């Protein structure tokens, strides 16, 4: 799916998979060696993430149900974790630098839609 920063009119990611079942959320990005430009994973529901067993850093945006960004964790390293955010509904995991490149900030609204491919 495509994720856009609706507040800024920028593209955040173009190829985002969805992890909306417990086993998909549990696995997340484990076993991968990294993310390519434009790739990401949207975990829902999710109020925080951990990096146990991860091999690479990621950008994480925690998002409320209405798409509002409630927390940002740029370049979260392996072994780290975010805190739990009560207002979060989903976590968007991206290649490091993707949030800065799209100028995504706390309070911005993200929107996503299935890609037409």
Secondary structure by P-SEA (a helix, b strand, c coil): ccccccccccccccbbbbcccaaaaaaccccccccccccbbbbccccccccccccbbbbbbbbccccccccccccccccccccccccccbbbbbcccccccccccccbbbbbbbbcc
